[in-house]
Amino acid sequence: MSLPSEVDVAIIGAGAAGLGAARALENSGLSTIVLEARDRVGGRGYTIMAAPNITFDLGCGWLHSADKNSFVKIAKRLNIEIDKTRPPWREQSFDAAFPPKERADFIEAIDAFYDRAEEAAKSGRDSAASAYLEPGNRWNPMIDAISTYVNGSELDRVSILDMDAYEDTGINWRVRRGYGALMTAYGAPCPLALNTQVTLIDHSGTRVRIETSQGTLTASKVIVTVPTNLIADEAIRFHPTLPAKVDAARGLPLGLADKVMLALDQPEALPKDGNLRGATMRTAMGSFHLRPFGQPCIEGYFGGSFAQALEDAGRGAVAAQAINEIAALLGNDYRRKLKPLSESRWAHDPFARGSYSHALPGHAGDRAVLAAPVDGRLFFAGEATSPNFFSTAHGARDSGERAAGEVIRNK
Ligand SMILES: Cc1cc2nc3c(=O)[nH]c(=O)nc-3n(C[C@H](O)[C@H](O)[C@H](O)COP(=O)(O)OP(=O)(O)OC[C@H]3O[C@@H](n4cnc5c(N)ncnc54)[C@H](O)[C@@H]3O)c2cc1C
C-alpha cells in the first residue's frame, strides 16, 4: 500500500501489538495505516522454513499462559492447528547428562529461589532478583542460566517486583505452522505500508507529522509500538522530546535470547520433543529442544550475556557452540549428524535490538509510565507496556487492543 498523506490513526510497527491495534480499529470508522520498517509483518514473531520439512520460529514460539492467551482463540478462528504437547523444560532426556537426583535437587533449589523472591516482593520494595539466590548454593549458576532464557538477562539486572508481576499460568502450547505464521494470517486484513521506517514523530502542531523513509504524512493520533531499545536509543525521535518515555524505555531494556536450528541426521535415535541442557553447573550454556514436533532437527536456545558474546563473535558462532555442547553430551558422532540451518541475531537486528523486555531493579513502575497516553494523541503499546504479560506475543497483542480502545475513547 502506498503512503497516504493523511490518516486518522497511524500505527507504528506491524508486530503483534501493531496488528492487535489495527484489527481492533477495523470497524471504528477511523482511517488507519500501519507503518512498518521491515518488508514483512510480525516483528519479533517470525516463522521461516529452515528446510522444506522444518518449521522454525526465529522469535516467539510458545503460546505462554495458553488458557489466557488471546492468540489461541485467534488461531482457532483462523483454523490454524495448535499443538498441546507439554514443553520439556523441566525434563532431561538423557539421565547421564543430568541424573534424576541432581535434577530433583536443582528443581527444589530453583523453586525455593522463586518462593523467596515472591515473598520479598510482598514488601513492595524493589531489588535485584540475584539478592534472593542462596549464597554458596551450587545451583546458582544454573538458576541464572534459566533467567537468561526467561528474562534474556542475568538476575542481577532483573527487578523482583517486575518478576512477581508476570502472570504465568503454566500452560504452554505451540502453533504447528509457527507463531510468526499465525501473526501473518492475523494481520492479513490490516492496511499496511511496509519498508516504511519512521524517524520522527512531530507532535508540536495541530496534527501529528510523521517523517518516514517513504515520505511524510500527518495523523490525528499515533500508536507507537516499537521495541523499548529503539525508544531508549532515540532511533525513533519525538518533537517535542518525551524524556519520561525515553527514561521508562531505558528502565525496560530488551534482554537477549537467540535460537539456532540444526538439521539432524538419523533423528530416530533421539526422542521427539525431548530436552537437553548444555551443562548443569554454569550460566553460559544452551538449552536444546530435541526434534520439536517430531521434526528431524534440534533447536538451541541461548540467553543473556552469553548470547550477546556469541552474536558478537559473528554469524555461525551460535551454531558452532550448540554443536560443541551437544557433541560433549551425546558423543562426537553428533558433529557429523548435525548441520546448521539458521540462527537468530536479535541484538544485531536494527528494528528489534534485543529479544524481550525486563525491568531493571527499581524500574518495575516504568511499564505503566511507558503505556500512558500523551495529550490524548500519542498512545503506546508493545510487549513492554503489558502489566503482567510483558515479554510475550499475546501481551503485545493485547496491549495493541488496549491502545486502540484509548484512541476510540479520545475520538
Ligand atoms: C528468541 C525469542 C523468543 C521468544 N519466545 C517467545 C515465546 O515463546 N512466547 C512469547 O509469547 N513471546 C516470545 N518472545 C517475545 C515476543 O516475540 C515479543 O514479545 C513480541 O513479538 C513483541 O511484539 P511487539 O509488537 O511488542 O514488538 P515487535 O514484534 O518488535 O514489533 C514492533 C515492530 O516495529 C517495527 N519497527 C521498529 N522500528 C520502527 C520504525 N522506526 N518505523 C517503523 N517500524 C518500526 C519493527 O520492525 C517491528 O515489526 C520471543 C522473542 C524472541 C526474540
The ligand as a Gaussian input file, in Angstrom:
#p B3LYP/6-31G(d) Opt

LIG

0 1
 C       14.141000     -15.510000      20.504000
 C       12.797000     -15.070000      21.018000
 C       11.959000     -15.984000      21.610000
 C       10.705000     -15.591000      22.080000
 N        9.871000     -16.530000      22.599000
 C        8.607000     -16.175000      22.922000
 C        7.644000     -17.170000      23.218000
 O        7.932000     -18.366000      23.171000
 N        6.372000     -16.765000      23.536000
 C        6.027000     -15.440000      23.545000
 O        4.860000     -15.132000      23.820000
 N        6.920000     -14.487000      23.251000
 C        8.198000     -14.806000      22.924000
 N        9.071000     -13.862000      22.513000
 C        8.689000     -12.443000      22.644000
 C        7.716000     -11.970000      21.562000
 O        8.201000     -12.344000      20.304000
 C        7.606000     -10.459000      21.663000
 O        7.302000     -10.062000      22.986000
 C        6.511000      -9.885000      20.758000
 O        6.539000     -10.484000      19.489000
 C        6.698000      -8.384000      20.681000
 O        5.683000      -7.798000      19.886000
 P        5.638000      -6.212000      19.755000
 O        4.570000      -5.905000      18.779000
 O        5.616000      -5.588000      21.089000
 O        7.067000      -5.809000      19.151000
 P        7.723000      -6.216000      17.739000
 O        7.304000      -7.586000      17.340000
 O        9.166000      -5.945000      17.851000
 O        7.043000      -5.205000      16.718000
 C        7.490000      -3.891000      16.581000
 C        7.561000      -3.582000      15.101000
 O        8.022000      -2.233000      14.942000
 C        8.848000      -2.194000      13.802000
 N        9.687000      -1.004000      13.891000
 C       10.754000      -0.775000      14.677000
 N       11.229000       0.453000      14.484000
 C       10.443000       1.025000      13.546000
 C       10.439000       2.293000      12.922000
 N       11.327000       3.238000      13.242000
 N        9.487000       2.549000      11.983000
 C        8.556000       1.599000      11.651000
 N        8.537000       0.385000      12.209000
 C        9.470000       0.092000      13.162000
 C        9.627000      -3.489000      13.891000
 O       10.200000      -3.849000      12.658000
 C        8.562000      -4.471000      14.358000
 O        7.933000      -5.104000      13.268000
 C       10.309000     -14.236000      21.988000
 C       11.141000     -13.316000      21.376000
 C       12.366000     -13.717000      20.873000
 C       13.235000     -12.714000      20.184000

